[in-house]
Amino acid sequence: MQADINFFAVIVGAVMNMIVGFVWYSPQVFGKQWMKAIGKKQKDFENMKGEANKAYALSFVGALVMSFVLAHVVYYVGSTNFIEGFIIGFLMWLGFVAPISFNSCLFEKKPQGLVLINTGYYLAALIVMSIVISVMS
């Protein structure tokens, strides 16, 4: 069975992922804590302007892939509304992102605060993306 994917919803989902990231990692939300957890300062990022463009471009490609796969899950589950989208996003996070992220904390000895910030971002991003894709399907 071939999935009937709304590619516009996939693109909107990827854009929403990026917007959630910009807000989440902004200095007003978790940006300062995130920089401290990775051992960087604001001027470290100001010195890598050219690298940042490449990083954002590759992040958007990753967001497109995530959105495309999520659109398949939404299609096969038959989600078409806010609540179902919310549940799908939460379950994708709970079943895949959270366990992998917490393993990074346990085995790679990454700071717990860093893991919580990054994992929280993926929770928010997956929920927003899944809601958008569900409602637009």
Buried (B, 14 or more C-beta within 10 A) or exposed (E): EEEEBBEEBBBBBBBBBBEBBEBBBEEEBBBEBBBEBEEEEEEEEEEEEEEEEEEEEEBBEEBBEBBBEBBEBBBEBEBBEEEBBBBBBBBBBEEEBBEEBBEBBEEEEBEEBBBBBBBBBBBBBBBBBBBBBBBBB
